[in-house]
Amino acid sequence: MAQEIEHTHLPIRGLNLHVAQAGKGELGTVVFLHGFPEIWYTWRHQMLAVAAAGYRAVAPDFRGYGLSDQPPEHEKASWEDLVADVLAILDALAVPKAFLVGKDFGAMPAYDFALRHPERTRGVACLGIPFSPVPFSFDAMPEGFYVLRWREPGRAEADFGRYDVRRVVRTIYVLFSGAEIPVAKEGQEIMDLADLSTPLPEWFTEEDLDAYVGLYEKSGFRYPLQMPYRALHATPTRLDAKFQVPVFMVMGEKDYAFKFPGFETAVRSGAMEAFAPDLKIAYIPEGSHFVQEQFPEQVNELLLGFLKDHPVPA
């Protein structure tokens, strides 16, 4: 795989951002946007699949993640920066229009990019996160809910700081691959919810963990805690949003995020159709939060179907 995926750094808006690429792109370009605790590597299966099908796969590490530069410590994390970075990456690679594929928090800049720059977007596909016209509210969740814990300045830093990076990434992967929302009890921290006796998911190897650990050892967790957890309240409000491009959503029905307040209703009720007239939704019954790694062939087939349904106009 390493031989087929090439790596480069691009000067993007004052930072050097790491970008993984594969394929020649005869049929177009697909930009993959990762979540947390992920990195470009989370898309390895999809990158090779779209490259083999004739597309160019582009998977950046977001600013502050992996092999990309860290923003200055005093700089507040913003969603606008992520969208502007994607635009600058397309410009740097001389890509006029691209498909965007996002998962977890990477879905939010994917949606926002498509709304802001429809002339640069061929379509947007997102895994696990529905479009929301307003910031997500977690006020109804219990105090021990991991998002509420991690948005407290210093709380996650102290929790994570008890262990090495490998233990932290391993624990989060184990927790996030389950069907239940991670919630700590009083007097308990999120890292206490799993230990080394809890096995990794069968589809996630120690070698995969090595890849993530090496990248988080480089980046640390300072910026990933800012973006997304301490910036979730500041996602754009777009009550009048109307996607001018095709939208495709893939939802794993065993993804714990499906249990977030309003998520399942937003997906199943047809609420997204008010904002995305050309919307398609696919469900993977056993799919977890990491469905693209858990069931790569199924996700690849769905994604390639979406891409091929929207070819470049002759």
Disulfide bonds with the S-S distance in Angstrom:
none
